[in-house]
Amino acid sequence: MPANPKYLTPAGWQRFAKVSAATLGGLLVSCSFHLMWATWSHHRKSVLLTYSYTLFLMWCTLMLVAFLFHSGWKCWAWYGGAALLFAGCAGWGLYY
């Protein structure tokens, strides 16, 4: 049974934006979050040990959430803002 066309993304650019935000944007948010967590935590070694498991779970969740957005560009805006916020907090944590 084919998919209902009203639920499919019609524009090719929107589809590309959603797929790239899901893969690349989700990975950027996950990595920057864990980097922030490692810089602000007193238990850096334990954060780095669990990094691979929690990063993968967070990345998979963010990949699913990316397809819930109506616009791929809005998803990129949210993921880009979150990644910049987490990276900024990580950078500030290094000098704090």
Summary of the structure (lengths in Angstrom):
residues: 96
radius of gyration: 16.0
end to end distance: 57.5
largest distance: 57.5
contacts: 263
relative contact order: 0.20
helix: 82%
strand: 0%
